[in-house]
Amino acid sequence: MLTNLQVDNRFVDHLPGDPEERNYVRQVRSACYSIVEPTRTSDPQLVAYSSEMASTLGFTKADCESDDFVQVFSGNKKLQGTSPYAMCYGGHQFGNWAGQLGDGRAITLGEAIGVDSANYSLQLKGAGLTPYSRSADGLAVLRSSLREFVCSEAMHHLGVPTTRALSLVLTGDTVIRDMLYDGNPAPERGAVVCRVAPTFVRFGNFEIFAAQRDFDVMRQLIDHTIKHDFPGISNIGSPSAYIQWFEEVVDRTAYLMSEWTRVGFVHGVMNTDNMSITGLTIDYGPYGWLESYDPNWTPNTTDASTKRYRFGQQPAVAHWNLLQLANAIVSVVGEAKPLEDALNNFAQSYSSYYTKALAAKLGLQRLIEQDSDLLRGLEEALLSTEIDMTLFFRHLGGIDVEATANGLAKLEQLGDVFYRPEQLYGKTATTINSWLKTYALRVRAEAGDPGRRKESMNRANPLYVPRNYLAQVAIDHADEGDFSFLHDWMEVLKNPYEEQEGKERFAGKRPEWARTHVGCSMLSCSS
């Protein structure tokens, strides 16, 4: 059964686990995980799989289309040699300590060694009850599972650090969910997504042991994490290693935030239990993609009033989350000053990473101090009316620099990037045209080749991103048993920076019907 997979149970084999074998909701102490079996599904059906991720794990096309594959990655069969488990962790949710959380609907089948010799954890999301399910059922529905499957793979191809997805399986079971939290629960199609990562350890895995004052187990987990996921760090077990580790966590997180900003991604639920210790995008819940540029936008209905996790706030939230991690590990490190110094470097690291990314998006060799007016003008132009962020930067590479610098070319050359074209007059038009001229003059000053500039900008500015409304279209089709739209879309998303003939429907800006449509504008945490 799927004999090409090389199993490695290092998390279970090397870390302390929960001695209780029964699967019921409870508080767990001094344990990194609880052994638990996935809930059986009645009639699993493979919807889609990632051929790239499958190949990395050593699976053939025949493997992926076999009944064994469906049975294993729906939770019905156990991979030989594995000990499925749910992780124990805590977390700060919306700024408040929430206590024990843990994998309430995710079960890690085990770790495997890929054909690239790297280690991968295979985790089923929506696999049923665990000791950490609290009052929930541990299951997931098609709409959220499809969104996670799509975005995990899309982010990988965009070049953004992320967990991956191997498969999406319908369970054949019905799951009841109140999608809008408005007191109207309804049956939905159940599904399971297999997500893949070097590790699913997050900030909250360390916070829980700080809350329990169990620093011995925390130290074991830190040592394990450094050994397997931070191979450049030596002297494991020493304070210097812990400091170096935290510094790298800070740096990876700063880079991740710059990448989210670069592509216009909004996570939606940046709780500390949703922050990967290795700097990956993790836990795709009510995420969203900026359509019209708006730093205050959040896709999460639960966050609608405070907008804590809005697009423009994400780097600051990441810094706050890192502070909570520092507070958790300081007793193991032994002193606070090195952790404070690392935290103080976050803003500079983020700025350095994003400045480089923004220069690439603008087609400039680098940004200089004198560009502050250019960047302020860019922000004013983007906020002057509803402008599609993705298409704006993509089309910016094609403007006529000479004509624009001389004030001859106008904003029309940006193409169909405006959601309110009727507003393109007066002050709005003047603001955008003025910035375009300033930008063109700056580009001309570098005296670069126009063709090469456009090519380089296209490598920095994707044409195809997993837009919210396209995800909803894919969900609507899948609900009817038609997966062709999903499969076509996934193929397009493999090459997000290359214009693909006949695929215009996957690049268009949000249609008007999707402005307030459920699943297109905002989403809840309901799975």
C-alpha positions as CSV (number, residue, x, y, z in Angstrom):
1,M,0.0,0.0,0.0
2,L,1.7,3.2,-1.2
3,T,5.0,1.5,-0.7
4,N,7.1,4.3,-2.2
5,L,6.5,6.5,0.9
6,Q,9.4,6.4,3.4
7,V,7.8,6.8,6.8
8,D,9.6,8.6,9.7
9,N,7.9,9.1,13.0
10,R,10.4,11.5,14.6
11,F,7.9,13.7,16.4
12,V,6.3,10.8,18.2
13,D,9.5,8.9,18.7
14,H,11.5,11.7,20.2
15,L,9.1,13.9,22.2
16,P,6.9,13.2,25.2
17,G,3.3,12.2,24.5
18,D,-0.1,12.1,26.3
19,P,-0.3,8.8,28.2
20,E,-4.1,8.7,28.0
21,E,-5.1,6.5,25.0
22,R,-8.8,7.2,25.0
23,N,-10.0,9.9,22.6
24,Y,-12.1,12.4,24.6
25,V,-11.9,16.1,25.1
26,R,-9.7,17.0,28.0
27,Q,-6.8,19.1,29.3
28,V,-3.5,17.6,28.5
29,R,-0.3,18.3,30.4
30,S,3.4,17.8,29.8
31,A,2.8,16.3,26.4
32,C,3.6,17.5,22.9
33,Y,0.9,15.3,21.3
34,S,-1.9,12.8,21.8
35,I,-2.2,9.6,19.8
36,V,-5.5,9.5,18.0
37,E,-7.0,7.7,15.0
38,P,-8.9,9.6,12.2
39,T,-12.7,9.2,12.0
40,R,-13.7,6.8,9.3
41,T,-15.5,8.3,6.3
42,S,-18.5,6.6,4.6
43,D,-17.8,7.1,0.9
44,P,-14.5,9.0,0.1
45,Q,-14.0,10.4,-3.3
46,L,-10.8,12.1,-4.6
47,V,-11.5,15.6,-5.9
48,A,-8.0,16.7,-6.7
49,Y,-4.3,16.2,-5.8
50,S,-1.1,18.1,-6.3
51,S,1.0,16.1,-8.8
52,E,4.1,18.1,-7.7
53,M,3.7,17.4,-4.0
54,A,2.9,13.8,-4.8
55,S,6.0,13.4,-6.8
56,T,8.1,14.9,-4.0
57,L,6.7,12.3,-1.7
58,G,7.5,9.5,-4.2
59,F,3.9,8.8,-5.3
60,T,3.2,7.9,-8.9
61,K,0.2,9.0,-10.9
62,A,-1.1,5.4,-10.4
63,D,-0.6,5.7,-6.7
64,C,-2.6,8.9,-6.5
65,E,-5.5,7.5,-8.5
66,S,-5.6,4.3,-6.5
67,D,-8.2,3.3,-3.9
68,D,-5.5,3.0,-1.3
69,F,-4.6,6.6,-1.8
70,V,-8.2,7.7,-1.3
71,Q,-8.6,5.5,1.7
72,V,-5.4,6.7,3.4
73,F,-5.9,10.4,2.8
74,S,-9.6,10.3,3.8
75,G,-8.5,8.7,7.1
76,N,-10.0,5.2,6.5
77,K,-6.6,3.4,6.3
78,K,-3.5,3.8,8.3
79,L,-0.1,4.2,6.7
80,Q,2.0,1.3,7.7
81,G,4.5,2.2,10.4
82,T,2.8,5.4,11.5
83,S,1.3,6.6,14.7
84,P,-1.3,9.3,13.9
85,Y,-1.4,12.2,16.5
86,A,-2.9,15.5,17.3
87,M,-0.6,18.3,18.6
88,C,-1.1,20.0,21.9
89,Y,-0.6,23.8,21.9
90,G,-2.1,27.0,23.2
91,G,-2.4,30.5,21.8
92,H,-3.4,34.1,22.0
93,Q,-6.6,34.6,20.0
94,F,-7.5,38.2,19.0
95,G,-5.0,39.4,21.6
96,N,-6.2,37.3,24.5
97,W,-4.7,34.2,26.0
98,A,-7.1,31.3,25.1
99,G,-5.4,28.5,27.1
100,Q,-5.1,25.0,25.6
101,L,-6.2,24.8,21.9
102,G,-4.4,22.1,20.0
103,D,-5.3,20.2,16.8
104,G,-9.0,20.1,17.2
105,R,-9.7,18.9,13.7
106,A,-6.3,18.0,12.3
107,I,-4.5,14.7,12.7
108,T,-0.9,14.2,11.6
109,L,-0.6,10.8,10.0
110,G,3.2,10.9,10.5
111,E,6.3,12.2,8.9
112,A,7.8,11.0,5.7
113,I,11.1,11.4,3.8
114,G,10.6,12.9,0.3
115,V,12.7,12.0,-2.8
116,D,14.5,15.2,-2.1
117,S,15.6,13.8,1.3
118,A,13.6,16.4,3.1
119,N,11.2,15.5,5.9
120,Y,7.5,16.2,5.5
121,S,4.6,15.9,8.0
122,L,1.4,14.7,6.5
123,Q,-1.7,16.0,8.2
124,L,-5.4,15.5,7.6
125,K,-7.5,18.5,8.3
126,G,-11.1,17.6,9.0
127,A,-10.3,14.1,10.2
128,G,-12.5,14.0,13.2
129,L,-12.5,14.4,17.0
130,T,-9.3,14.7,19.0
131,P,-8.7,15.6,22.7
132,Y,-8.4,19.2,21.6
133,S,-11.8,19.5,19.7
134,R,-13.4,21.3,22.6
135,S,-17.1,21.6,21.7
136,A,-16.6,21.0,17.9
137,D,-16.9,17.8,15.9
138,G,-13.4,17.9,14.3
139,L,-14.8,17.8,10.8
140,A,-14.5,20.1,7.8
141,V,-16.6,21.0,4.8
142,L,-15.9,21.2,1.1
143,R,-15.8,25.0,0.8
144,S,-13.1,25.5,3.4
145,S,-11.1,22.5,2.4
146,L,-11.2,23.5,-1.2
147,R,-10.0,27.0,-0.3
148,E,-7.1,25.6,1.7
149,F,-6.1,23.2,-1.0
150,V,-6.1,25.9,-3.7
151,C,-4.3,28.6,-1.7
152,S,-1.6,26.3,-0.3
153,E,-0.5,25.3,-3.7
154,A,-1.1,28.8,-5.2
155,M,1.1,30.4,-2.6
156,H,3.9,27.9,-3.3
157,H,3.9,28.7,-7.0
158,L,3.8,32.4,-6.1
159,G,7.0,31.9,-4.2
160,V,5.5,32.7,-0.8
161,P,6.7,30.4,2.1
162,T,3.7,28.1,2.8
163,T,2.5,24.7,3.9
164,R,1.5,22.6,0.9
165,A,-1.5,20.5,0.0
166,L,-1.4,16.9,-1.3
167,S,-5.0,16.0,-1.7
168,L,-8.6,17.0,-1.4
169,V,-11.1,14.3,-0.7
170,L,-14.9,14.3,-0.3
171,T,-15.9,12.1,2.7
172,G,-19.4,11.2,1.5
173,D,-20.7,12.5,4.9
174,T,-22.8,15.5,5.8
175,V,-21.5,18.1,8.2
176,I,-23.7,20.8,9.8
177,R,-22.3,24.3,9.8
178,D,-23.6,27.8,10.6
179,M,-21.6,29.5,7.9
180,L,-22.4,33.1,8.8
181,Y,-22.8,32.5,12.6
182,D,-26.4,33.9,12.2
183,G,-28.3,31.0,13.8
184,N,-29.0,29.2,10.5
185,P,-27.0,26.0,10.5
186,A,-27.3,23.9,7.3
187,P,-25.9,20.6,6.0
188,E,-22.8,20.8,3.8
189,R,-20.6,18.2,2.1
190,G,-17.8,16.9,4.3
191,A,-14.2,16.9,3.0
192,V,-10.7,16.3,4.2
193,V,-7.6,18.0,2.9
194,C,-4.1,16.5,3.4
195,R,-1.7,19.3,4.0
196,V,2.1,18.9,4.0
197,A,4.9,20.8,5.8
198,P,8.3,20.2,7.2
199,T,6.6,20.8,10.6
200,F,3.3,22.0,11.8
201,V,4.8,23.4,15.1
202,R,3.6,26.9,15.8
203,F,4.2,29.6,18.4
204,G,1.5,28.2,20.5
205,N,3.3,24.9,20.9
206,F,5.8,26.7,23.2
207,E,3.3,29.0,24.8
208,I,1.3,26.1,26.3
209,F,4.3,24.8,28.2
210,A,5.1,28.3,29.5
211,A,1.5,28.5,30.8
212,Q,1.9,25.1,32.4
213,R,5.3,26.1,33.8
214,D,6.7,22.9,32.2
215,F,10.0,24.2,31.0
216,D,11.6,20.8,30.7
217,V,9.2,19.7,28.0
218,M,9.5,23.1,26.3
219,R,13.2,22.7,26.2
220,Q,12.9,19.3,24.6
221,L,10.6,20.7,22.0
222,I,12.9,23.6,21.3
223,D,15.9,21.3,20.9
224,H,13.9,19.0,18.6
225,T,12.8,21.9,16.5
226,I,16.3,23.4,16.2
227,K,17.8,20.0,15.3
228,H,15.3,19.2,12.6
229,D,14.2,22.5,11.2
230,F,17.1,24.9,11.8
231,P,20.1,22.9,10.8
232,G,22.4,25.9,10.7
233,I,22.3,26.2,14.4
234,S,24.9,24.3,16.5
235,N,25.4,23.9,20.3
236,I,21.8,22.7,20.7
237,G,20.7,23.0,24.3
238,S,22.7,26.1,25.0
239,P,21.4,29.6,25.6
240,S,23.3,30.8,22.6
241,A,21.5,28.3,20.4
242,Y,18.1,29.4,21.7
243,I,19.0,33.0,21.1
244,Q,20.2,32.3,17.5
245,W,17.0,30.2,17.0
246,F,14.7,33.0,18.1
247,E,16.6,35.5,15.9
248,E,16.0,33.3,12.9
249,V,12.3,32.9,13.8
250,V,12.1,36.7,13.8
251,D,13.8,37.0,10.5
252,R,11.8,34.3,8.8
253,T,8.6,35.9,10.1
254,A,9.6,39.3,8.8
255,Y,10.3,37.9,5.4
256,L,6.9,36.1,5.4
257,M,5.1,39.3,6.2
258,S,6.9,41.1,3.3
259,E,5.8,38.4,1.0
260,W,2.2,38.6,2.1
261,T,2.3,42.3,1.5
262,R,3.9,41.9,-1.9
263,V,1.1,39.7,-3.3
264,G,-1.8,41.3,-1.4
265,F,-2.6,38.3,0.9
266,V,-4.6,38.7,4.1
267,H,-4.5,35.8,6.5
268,G,-7.5,36.7,8.5
269,V,-6.7,34.9,11.7
270,M,-3.2,35.7,12.8
271,N,-3.5,34.2,16.3
272,T,-0.3,32.9,17.8
273,D,-1.6,29.3,17.3
274,N,-1.7,30.1,13.5
275,M,1.9,31.3,13.3
276,S,4.4,28.7,12.0
277,I,7.7,28.5,13.9
278,T,9.5,28.0,10.5
279,G,8.0,31.1,8.9
280,L,5.4,29.4,6.7
281,T,1.9,30.5,5.9
282,I,-0.2,28.1,7.9
283,D,-3.8,27.4,8.6
284,Y,-5.8,28.9,5.7
285,G,-9.1,29.8,7.3
286,P,-11.0,33.0,6.3
287,Y,-8.1,34.4,4.2
288,G,-8.5,36.8,1.3
289,W,-6.8,38.6,-1.5
290,L,-6.9,42.3,-1.9
291,E,-9.1,43.2,-4.8
292,S,-9.3,46.9,-4.6
293,Y,-6.3,48.2,-2.6
294,D,-7.3,48.8,1.0
295,P,-4.9,48.6,3.9
296,N,-7.9,48.3,6.3
297,W,-9.5,45.4,4.7
298,T,-10.0,42.0,6.5
299,P,-11.8,39.0,5.1
300,N,-12.8,37.7,8.5
301,T,-16.4,38.5,9.7
302,T,-15.3,37.7,13.3
303,D,-12.8,40.5,13.0
304,A,-15.1,43.0,11.3
305,S,-15.5,45.4,14.2
306,T,-11.9,45.7,15.4
307,K,-10.1,44.8,12.1
308,R,-7.2,43.6,14.2
309,Y,-5.9,41.4,11.4
310,R,-6.4,43.8,8.5
311,F,-4.0,43.8,5.6
312,G,-1.9,46.8,6.6
313,Q,-1.7,45.7,10.2
314,Q,-0.2,42.2,9.6
315,P,3.5,43.1,10.1
316,A,2.7,44.8,13.5
317,V,0.6,41.8,14.5
318,A,3.4,39.4,13.6
319,H,5.7,41.5,15.8
320,W,3.2,41.3,18.7
321,N,3.0,37.5,18.2
322,L,6.8,37.2,18.3
323,L,6.7,39.1,21.6
324,Q,4.4,36.5,23.0
325,L,6.7,33.7,21.9
326,A,9.6,35.6,23.5
327,N,7.7,35.8,26.7
328,A,7.1,32.1,26.6
329,I,10.7,31.0,26.1
330,V,12.5,33.6,28.2
331,S,12.7,31.3,31.2
332,V,14.5,28.6,29.0
333,V,16.8,31.2,27.4
334,G,17.7,32.6,30.8
335,E,17.8,36.3,29.9
336,A,15.5,38.8,28.2
337,K,17.9,41.2,26.6
338,P,18.9,39.1,23.6
339,L,15.2,38.4,22.9
340,E,14.4,42.1,23.1
341,D,17.3,42.9,20.7
342,A,16.0,40.3,18.2
343,L,12.4,41.8,18.5
344,N,13.8,45.3,18.0
345,N,15.3,44.1,14.7
346,F,12.0,43.0,13.3
347,A,10.9,46.3,11.8
348,Q,14.2,46.8,10.1
349,S,14.2,43.2,8.7
350,Y,10.6,43.6,7.4
351,S,11.4,47.0,5.9
352,S,14.6,45.7,4.2
353,Y,12.7,42.7,2.7
354,Y,9.7,44.6,1.6
355,T,11.7,47.6,0.2
356,K,13.5,45.1,-2.0
357,A,10.2,43.5,-3.1
358,L,8.6,46.8,-3.8
359,A,11.5,48.0,-5.9
360,A,11.1,44.8,-8.0
361,K,7.3,45.4,-8.3
362,L,8.0,48.9,-9.6
363,G,10.7,47.8,-12.0
364,L,13.4,49.7,-10.2
365,Q,16.9,48.5,-9.4
366,R,16.5,49.7,-5.9
367,L,14.7,52.3,-3.8
368,I,16.6,55.3,-2.5
369,E,15.9,57.9,0.2
370,Q,14.7,60.3,-2.4
371,D,11.9,57.9,-3.4
372,S,9.8,58.7,-0.3
373,D,7.7,61.1,-2.3
374,L,7.3,58.5,-5.0
375,L,6.0,56.0,-2.5
376,R,3.7,58.5,-0.8
377,G,2.3,59.3,-4.2
378,L,1.8,55.7,-5.0
379,E,-0.3,55.2,-1.8
380,E,-2.4,58.3,-2.6
381,A,-3.0,57.0,-6.1
382,L,-4.0,53.6,-5.0
383,L,-6.4,55.0,-2.5
384,S,-7.9,57.7,-4.7
385,T,-10.4,55.2,-6.2
386,E,-11.0,51.5,-6.2
387,I,-8.0,50.0,-8.0
388,D,-7.3,46.3,-8.4
389,M,-3.9,45.9,-6.7
390,T,-2.8,42.8,-8.6
391,L,-3.7,44.1,-12.1
392,F,-2.4,47.6,-11.3
393,F,1.2,46.4,-10.7
394,R,1.0,43.9,-13.5
395,H,-0.1,46.5,-16.1
396,L,2.4,49.1,-14.7
397,G,5.1,47.2,-16.5
398,G,3.6,47.9,-19.9
399,I,3.2,51.7,-19.7
400,D,5.0,53.9,-22.3
401,V,7.7,55.5,-20.1
402,E,8.7,58.2,-22.5
403,A,5.2,59.4,-23.3
404,T,4.2,59.2,-19.7
405,A,7.3,61.1,-18.5
406,N,6.4,63.9,-21.0
407,G,2.8,64.0,-19.7
408,L,1.4,62.7,-23.0
409,A,0.1,59.3,-21.8
410,K,-2.8,59.0,-19.4
411,L,-4.1,56.5,-16.9
412,E,-6.1,54.6,-19.6
413,Q,-2.9,52.7,-20.5
414,L,-3.3,50.8,-17.2
415,G,-6.2,49.0,-18.7
416,D,-9.2,47.5,-16.9
417,V,-7.9,47.9,-13.3
418,F,-10.5,50.4,-12.0
419,Y,-13.6,49.2,-10.2
420,R,-15.3,52.6,-10.5
421,P,-14.3,54.0,-13.9
422,E,-17.0,56.7,-13.6
423,Q,-14.8,58.3,-10.9
424,L,-11.8,58.8,-13.2
425,Y,-12.1,62.5,-13.6
426,G,-11.1,65.7,-11.7
427,K,-8.9,65.2,-8.6
428,T,-8.9,61.4,-8.9
429,A,-7.6,61.4,-12.5
430,T,-5.1,64.2,-11.6
431,T,-3.7,62.2,-8.7
432,I,-3.2,59.0,-10.7
433,N,-1.8,60.8,-13.8
434,S,0.6,62.9,-11.7
435,W,2.0,59.9,-10.0
436,L,2.4,58.0,-13.3
437,K,4.4,60.9,-14.6
438,T,6.6,61.0,-11.4
439,Y,7.1,57.2,-11.7
440,A,7.9,57.4,-15.4
441,L,10.6,60.0,-14.7
442,R,12.1,57.9,-12.0
443,V,12.2,54.9,-14.3
444,R,13.7,56.9,-17.1
445,A,16.4,58.1,-14.8
446,E,17.7,54.6,-14.5
447,A,17.9,54.3,-18.3
448,G,17.0,50.7,-18.4
449,D,15.8,48.7,-21.3
450,P,12.0,48.8,-21.5
451,G,11.6,45.2,-22.6
452,R,13.8,43.9,-19.8
453,R,12.0,46.1,-17.3
454,K,8.6,44.7,-18.2
455,E,10.0,41.1,-18.0
456,S,11.5,41.7,-14.6
457,M,8.3,43.4,-13.4
458,N,6.2,40.5,-14.6
459,R,8.4,38.1,-12.6
460,A,7.6,40.2,-9.5
461,N,3.9,40.9,-10.2
462,P,1.6,37.9,-10.6
463,L,-1.2,37.9,-13.1
464,Y,-3.1,35.0,-11.6
465,V,-3.9,34.9,-7.8
466,P,-6.5,32.8,-6.0
467,R,-9.1,35.5,-6.0
468,N,-12.0,35.1,-3.5
469,Y,-14.7,35.1,-6.2
470,L,-12.9,32.5,-8.2
471,A,-12.7,30.2,-5.2
472,Q,-16.5,30.6,-4.7
473,V,-17.1,29.7,-8.3
474,A,-15.0,26.6,-7.9
475,I,-16.9,25.8,-4.7
476,D,-20.3,26.2,-6.4
477,H,-19.3,23.9,-9.2
478,A,-17.8,21.4,-6.9
479,D,-21.0,21.4,-4.8
480,E,-22.7,20.2,-7.9
481,G,-20.1,17.5,-8.5
482,D,-18.3,19.4,-11.3
483,F,-14.6,19.7,-10.5
484,S,-13.5,20.8,-14.0
485,F,-13.3,24.5,-13.0
486,L,-11.1,23.7,-10.0
487,H,-8.8,21.5,-12.1
488,D,-8.4,24.2,-14.8
489,W,-7.8,26.9,-12.2
490,M,-5.2,24.8,-10.4
491,E,-3.3,24.4,-13.6
492,V,-3.3,28.1,-14.3
493,L,-2.1,28.9,-10.8
494,K,1.0,26.7,-11.3
495,N,2.4,29.6,-13.5
496,P,1.0,32.8,-11.9
497,Y,3.6,35.1,-13.5
498,E,3.2,33.9,-17.1
499,E,0.3,35.1,-19.3
500,Q,-1.6,32.0,-20.5
501,E,-3.5,32.0,-23.7
502,G,-7.3,31.5,-23.3
503,K,-7.2,31.8,-19.5
504,E,-8.4,35.4,-19.2
505,R,-11.3,34.5,-16.9
506,F,-8.8,33.6,-14.2
507,A,-7.1,37.0,-14.4
508,G,-10.1,39.3,-14.4
509,K,-10.8,41.7,-11.6
510,R,-13.7,40.9,-9.2
511,P,-17.1,41.2,-11.0
512,E,-19.7,43.5,-9.4
513,W,-21.9,40.6,-8.4
514,A,-19.1,39.4,-6.1
515,R,-18.8,42.6,-4.1
516,T,-21.1,41.5,-1.3
517,H,-21.7,37.9,-2.3
518,V,-21.2,35.4,0.6
519,G,-17.7,33.7,0.2
520,C,-16.4,36.5,-2.1
521,S,-16.2,39.5,0.2
522,M,-15.9,38.2,3.7
523,L,-15.8,34.8,5.4
524,S,-16.3,33.4,8.8
525,C,-14.1,31.0,10.7
526,S,-16.8,28.3,10.2
527,S,-15.4,25.2,8.5
